Amino acid sequence: MGVQLSKRYGLLAVVLGVVLAAPSVMMAADIGPLPALKYDRAKAELGKRLFFDMRLSGDAGIACSTCHVPENGFASATALSPGYPGSGHFRNAPTVINAAYKSVWMHDARLGTNLNDVTREMITEDYIMNMDMRIMQERLKQDPVYVRMFKDAGYGEPSNGKVRKAIPEYLKSLTSRNVPFDQGTLSAAAKRGMKLFTGKAGCVQCHNGPLFTDQKAHNTGVPENLDVFLDPMNHQAFLAFAMFQGIENYMNLKRDPGYYNVTMDSADMGKFATPTLRELKYTAPYMHNGMLKSLDEVVEFYNNGGGQDSNKSPLLKPLGLNGREKGDLVAFLLSLSGDPLTGAEHVWKEPYPEEYEAIANWQKVRN
């Protein structure tokens, strides 16, 4: 059954061509394997070095890989991601494996243009990497390795615009490999779980298409992570974000608004983009705020019909799964993960120059 499904929808993806480009198309497509992505290896190698380089942040203390940890499926290993030194964060960094296939990014679905824009926001946002891209450009120009790599990639001399192209090219190389579901090598439990996924459990209503996401925002009643509001470092990041987004009365807000900050429609309060289910084996904890620690907890959460919220999606109902069915569903979810992408092909292993030493605690720096 898994082999037939993979072949059928692998062909569908090729024929449609745009199945991964627009959420409206993806809603009509059933689950299936990802089509192959082409990328420029020289540009991707440059992007890889940039992705792991702390000098891309303001005080050279944090890199893209600080939050998107290879050993954790290129997702955050903590419920709330690390923030810029002296700050915190208010969400869990999702995996960037297969991110190049997406057409909507961020938990609140606020970016729907391209990975160039996503890269720019992550580098320049003050509570994330806090980098002035003019300074970043000069740092890169002073590193002879970067000067050579930019030239070899056909980019000429280093520039911030080329950084925003090279990192997305690297992300194209981060695609799932040797996934049991894609290869049609599901265990008996996983096959039973797939029937539940597409039938009784109804997961496919939102987790559909090759990415196992409709890329739309839904409210499932995930409980708030109170560390966002009780930890001053996390809260100041939340306030900076909410102020920039133009959210009214943000100083008194005690919940993550999610998609509301895109539409400012109260009906969208607490909605978050459906996450991909690929590589779940590695990416715990789960949900936009890391509130669920294991896949067993995730399945139990939905078996109970989600959490409590006045805006909760009407799609969520108690599922009535028994113990074996819940185990089968977890087995299917695990079958959507492939080989870890932790080798030198995907992770920069070489040392960087040390001329930009990180400031231990910028809050205590004196002129």
C-alpha positions as semicolon CSV with decimal commas, in nm:
position;residue;x (nm);y (nm);z (nm)
1;M;0,000;0,000;0,000
2;G;0,281;0,243;0,092
3;V;0,470;0,170;-0,233
4;Q;0,159;0,225;-0,447
5;L;0,079;0,548;-0,264
6;S;0,435;0,677;-0,304
7;K;0,448;0,598;-0,675
8;R;0,107;0,747;-0,739
9;Y;0,170;1,079;-0,568
10;G;0,534;1,101;-0,666
11;L;0,410;1,103;-1,026
12;L;0,136;1,351;-0,936
13;A;0,392;1,593;-0,794
14;V;0,597;1,578;-1,114
15;V;0,294;1,622;-1,340
16;L;0,149;1,915;-1,148
17;G;0,485;2,081;-1,100
18;V;0,330;2,343;-0,873
19;V;0,197;2,113;-0,605
20;L;0,449;2,252;-0,357
21;A;0,416;2,612;-0,464
22;A;0,064;2,699;-0,354
23;P;-0,128;2,586;-0,045
24;S;-0,456;2,586;-0,240
25;V;-0,313;2,322;-0,473
26;M;-0,165;2,123;-0,188
27;M;-0,503;2,092;-0,020
28;A;-0,622;1,888;-0,316
29;A;-0,319;1,662;-0,309
30;D;-0,300;1,363;-0,083
31;I;0,009;1,261;0,112
32;G;0,305;1,147;-0,095
33;P;0,682;1,170;-0,138
34;L;0,876;1,490;-0,205
35;P;1,003;1,554;-0,558
36;A;1,379;1,606;-0,590
37;L;1,522;1,958;-0,563
38;K;1,805;2,086;-0,778
39;Y;2,061;2,324;-0,631
40;D;2,401;2,475;-0,706
41;R;2,662;2,293;-0,495
42;A;2,912;2,580;-0,478
43;K;2,642;2,822;-0,365
44;A;2,508;2,568;-0,115
45;E;2,856;2,511;0,030
46;L;2,891;2,885;0,082
47;G;2,546;2,893;0,241
48;K;2,647;2,611;0,472
49;R;2,947;2,802;0,602
50;L;2,729;3,108;0,655
51;F;2,460;2,906;0,837
52;F;2,707;2,791;1,105
53;D;2,902;3,118;1,135
54;M;2,840;3,319;1,453
55;R;2,990;3,628;1,289
56;L;2,659;3,676;1,110
57;S;2,510;3,797;1,439
58;G;2,570;4,135;1,599
59;D;2,808;4,027;1,876
60;A;2,926;3,709;1,699
61;G;2,758;3,504;1,970
62;I;2,482;3,320;1,781
63;A;2,450;3,150;1,442
64;C;2,154;3,015;1,246
65;S;2,258;2,671;1,374
66;T;2,229;2,786;1,737
67;C;1,851;2,752;1,708
68;H;1,837;2,508;1,415
69;V;2,048;2,230;1,566
70;P;2,153;1,951;1,323
71;E;2,138;1,682;1,591
72;N;1,781;1,790;1,667
73;G;1,664;1,771;1,308
74;F;1,769;2,133;1,246
75;A;1,509;2,246;1,503
76;S;1,541;2,388;1,853
77;A;1,626;2,134;2,123
78;T;1,458;2,350;2,389
79;A;1,091;2,441;2,424
80;L;1,171;2,806;2,354
81;S;1,460;2,879;2,123
82;P;1,768;3,066;2,239
83;G;1,751;3,434;2,159
84;Y;2,017;3,694;2,095
85;P;2,258;3,715;2,392
86;G;2,091;3,924;2,661
87;S;1,749;3,836;2,526
88;G;1,529;3,527;2,501
89;H;1,266;3,394;2,265
90;F;0,895;3,314;2,272
91;R;0,867;3,028;2,021
92;N;1,028;2,699;1,932
93;A;1,244;2,708;1,618
94;P;1,098;2,458;1,368
95;T;1,305;2,231;1,148
96;V;1,449;2,385;0,833
97;I;1,480;2,043;0,670
98;N;1,255;2,061;0,361
99;A;1,197;2,433;0,427
100;A;1,284;2,507;0,065
101;Y;0,962;2,332;-0,043
102;K;0,739;2,559;0,164
103;S;0,544;2,862;0,046
104;V;0,456;2,989;0,396
105;W;0,709;3,032;0,677
106;M;0,709;3,111;1,049
107;H;0,470;2,963;1,305
108;D;0,230;3,253;1,257
109;A;0,245;3,221;0,875
110;R;0,349;3,583;0,844
111;L;0,599;3,530;0,561
112;G;0,475;3,398;0,230
113;T;0,720;3,543;-0,020
114;N;1,051;3,351;-0,034
115;L;1,342;3,223;0,174
116;N;1,544;3,532;0,084
117;D;1,306;3,738;0,300
118;V;1,303;3,476;0,575
119;T;1,684;3,484;0,585
120;R;1,690;3,863;0,604
121;E;1,445;3,873;0,894
122;M;1,631;3,609;1,095
123;I;1,965;3,789;1,055
124;T;1,843;4,143;1,123
125;E;1,570;4,094;1,387
126;D;1,698;4,241;1,715
127;Y;1,590;3,953;1,941
128;I;1,731;3,687;1,704
129;M;2,067;3,768;1,538
130;N;2,056;4,149;1,564
131;M;2,289;4,212;1,272
132;D;2,331;4,529;1,070
133;M;2,382;4,375;0,727
134;R;2,628;4,648;0,628
135;I;2,853;4,537;0,913
136;M;2,801;4,172;0,816
137;Q;2,908;4,250;0,462
138;E;3,232;4,409;0,581
139;R;3,306;4,114;0,811
140;L;3,270;3,875;0,520
141;K;3,495;4,084;0,299
142;Q;3,771;4,062;0,560
143;D;3,767;3,681;0,555
144;P;3,976;3,547;0,261
145;V;3,787;3,216;0,267
146;Y;3,460;3,397;0,207
147;V;3,614;3,611;-0,065
148;R;3,718;3,294;-0,248
149;M;3,391;3,107;-0,186
150;F;3,174;3,395;-0,306
151;K;3,385;3,419;-0,622
152;D;3,378;3,042;-0,682
153;A;3,000;3,044;-0,641
154;G;2,969;3,306;-0,915
155;Y;2,859;3,578;-0,676
156;G;3,158;3,812;-0,713
157;E;3,257;3,986;-0,390
158;P;3,065;3,926;-0,066
159;S;2,747;4,126;-0,016
160;N;2,442;4,102;0,206
161;G;2,220;4,037;-0,095
162;K;2,431;3,736;-0,192
163;V;2,411;3,603;0,166
164;R;2,033;3,607;0,132
165;K;2,070;3,392;-0,178
166;A;2,340;3,153;-0,057
167;I;2,170;3,044;0,266
168;P;1,844;2,949;0,086
169;E;2,055;2,755;-0,165
170;Y;2,205;2,560;0,125
171;L;1,856;2,495;0,264
172;K;1,771;2,323;-0,065
173;S;2,031;2,061;0,026
174;L;1,851;1,988;0,355
175;T;1,590;1,745;0,227
176;S;1,466;1,421;0,380
177;R;1,664;1,111;0,283
178;N;1,581;0,742;0,296
179;V;1,240;0,794;0,451
180;P;1,053;0,464;0,509
181;F;0,723;0,620;0,399
182;D;0,875;0,747;0,073
183;Q;1,045;0,414;0,006
184;G;0,738;0,205;0,080
185;T;0,909;0,016;0,362
186;L;0,653;0,073;0,637
187;S;0,626;-0,168;0,928
188;A;0,294;-0,341;0,993
189;A;0,224;-0,095;1,277
190;A;0,307;0,204;1,055
191;K;0,072;0,076;0,783
192;R;-0,208;0,052;1,036
193;G;-0,114;0,400;1,157
194;M;-0,138;0,537;0,804
195;K;-0,494;0,406;0,776
196;L;-0,576;0,586;1,099
197;F;-0,397;0,901;0,979
198;T;-0,606;0,918;0,662
199;G;-0,922;0,779;0,819
200;K;-1,044;0,758;1,177
201;A;-0,791;1,006;1,323
202;G;-0,850;1,259;1,043
203;C;-0,495;1,397;1,059
204;V;-0,484;1,434;0,680
205;Q;-0,745;1,713;0,698
206;C;-0,460;1,953;0,781
207;H;-0,148;1,740;0,738
208;N;-0,169;1,673;0,367
209;G;0,047;1,702;0,057
210;P;0,412;1,593;0,029
211;L;0,510;1,811;0,327
212;F;0,224;1,678;0,539
213;T;0,094;2,031;0,592
214;D;-0,176;2,243;0,430
215;Q;0,038;2,547;0,520
216;K;-0,270;2,714;0,668
217;A;-0,326;2,851;1,016
218;H;-0,544;2,666;1,268
219;N;-0,616;2,698;1,641
220;T;-0,579;2,361;1,814
221;G;-0,588;2,485;2,171
222;V;-0,218;2,433;2,248
223;P;-0,163;2,559;2,606
224;E;0,045;2,872;2,650
225;N;0,408;2,837;2,754
226;L;0,410;3,063;3,059
227;D;0,789;3,095;3,044
228;V;0,723;3,348;2,767
229;F;0,561;3,581;3,022
230;L;0,735;3,487;3,346
231;D;1,095;3,502;3,220
232;P;1,194;3,868;3,160
233;M;1,433;3,776;2,879
234;N;1,168;3,585;2,687
235;H;0,905;3,847;2,759
236;Q;1,113;4,135;2,629
237;A;1,156;3,948;2,300
238;F;0,781;3,889;2,286
239;L;0,711;4,257;2,353
240;A;0,960;4,371;2,089
241;F;0,795;4,144;1,835
242;A;0,438;4,243;1,928
243;M;0,522;4,614;1,919
244;F;0,682;4,584;1,576
245;Q;0,381;4,390;1,446
246;G;0,150;4,667;1,561
247;I;-0,055;4,457;1,803
248;E;-0,279;4,670;2,022
249;N;-0,247;4,651;2,401
250;Y;0,052;4,421;2,365
251;M;0,185;4,511;2,711
252;N;-0,113;4,335;2,867
253;L;-0,123;4,042;2,626
254;K;-0,076;3,707;2,800
255;R;-0,095;3,475;2,503
256;D;0,085;3,432;2,173
257;P;-0,147;3,588;1,913
258;G;-0,022;3,371;1,628
259;Y;-0,187;3,444;1,293
260;Y;-0,376;3,734;1,450
261;N;-0,068;3,951;1,406
262;V;-0,104;3,902;1,028
263;T;-0,475;3,974;0,993
264;M;-0,563;4,164;1,315
265;D;-0,888;3,965;1,306
266;S;-0,989;3,837;1,649
267;A;-1,108;3,512;1,489
268;D;-0,743;3,436;1,410
269;M;-0,616;3,475;1,767
270;G;-0,412;3,169;1,862
271;K;-0,396;3,020;1,514
272;F;-0,065;2,876;1,397
273;A;0,053;2,732;1,068
274;T;0,022;2,356;1,038
275;P;0,377;2,221;1,082
276;T;0,533;1,959;0,859
277;L;0,535;1,609;1,008
278;R;0,857;1,512;0,836
279;E;1,162;1,446;1,058
280;L;0,953;1,436;1,378
281;K;1,178;1,162;1,509
282;Y;1,446;1,422;1,580
283;T;1,265;1,750;1,643
284;A;1,112;1,725;1,992
285;P;0,974;1,918;2,176
286;Y;0,668;1,990;1,964
287;M;0,422;2,271;1,889
288;H;0,502;2,637;1,832
289;N;0,601;2,679;2,197
290;G;0,749;2,337;2,275
291;M;0,472;2,246;2,519
292;L;0,445;1,881;2,413
293;K;0,757;1,678;2,485
294;S;0,701;1,357;2,289
295;L;0,503;1,213;2,000
296;D;0,303;1,011;2,250
297;E;0,195;1,339;2,411
298;V;0,109;1,486;2,070
299;V;-0,111;1,189;1,977
300;E;-0,280;1,196;2,319
301;F;-0,340;1,571;2,283
302;Y;-0,529;1,521;1,957
303;N;-0,697;1,204;2,078
304;N;-0,855;1,426;2,344
305;G;-0,974;1,668;2,077
306;G;-0,699;1,926;2,126
307;G;-0,686;2,182;2,404
308;Q;-0,925;2,443;2,538
309;D;-0,969;2,764;2,339
310;S;-1,267;2,971;2,233
311;N;-1,121;2,995;1,882
312;K;-1,039;2,626;1,848
313;S;-1,089;2,477;1,502
314;P;-1,417;2,284;1,458
315;L;-1,212;2,017;1,279
316;L;-1,088;1,892;1,617
317;K;-1,298;1,630;1,793
318;P;-1,207;1,353;2,041
319;L;-1,081;1,059;1,835
320;G;-1,150;0,765;2,065
321;L;-0,824;0,587;1,979
322;N;-0,732;0,292;2,197
323;G;-0,379;0,215;2,318
324;R;-0,280;0,008;2,017
325;E;-0,417;0,262;1,772
326;K;-0,224;0,542;1,939
327;G;0,093;0,333;1,917
328;D;0,028;0,261;1,549
329;L;-0,021;0,629;1,477
330;V;0,312;0,710;1,645
331;A;0,476;0,435;1,437
332;F;0,346;0,600;1,119
333;L;0,466;0,943;1,229
334;L;0,813;0,799;1,293
335;S;0,814;0,650;0,943
336;L;0,816;1,006;0,804
337;S;1,172;1,063;0,928
338;G;1,482;0,971;0,729
339;D;1,854;0,963;0,793
340;P;2,000;1,231;1,026
341;L;2,161;1,514;0,828
342;T;2,455;1,553;1,064
343;G;2,756;1,465;0,845
344;A;3,002;1,697;0,676
345;E;2,782;1,716;0,366
346;H;2,526;1,913;0,564
347;V;2,720;2,054;0,861
348;W;3,019;2,291;0,840
349;K;3,299;2,121;1,034
350;E;3,593;2,356;0,969
351;P;3,704;2,622;1,221
352;Y;3,639;2,992;1,167
353;P;3,890;3,275;1,220
354;E;3,879;3,417;1,571
355;E;3,920;3,786;1,498
356;Y;3,559;3,852;1,597
357;E;3,550;3,714;1,948
358;A;3,204;3,695;2,106
359;I;3,129;3,943;2,386
360;A;3,068;3,739;2,700
361;N;2,798;3,969;2,837
362;W;2,722;4,281;2,637
363;Q;2,508;4,422;2,917
364;K;2,824;4,484;3,123
365;V;3,032;4,640;2,846
366;R;3,162;4,989;2,922
367;N;3,299;5,241;2,673
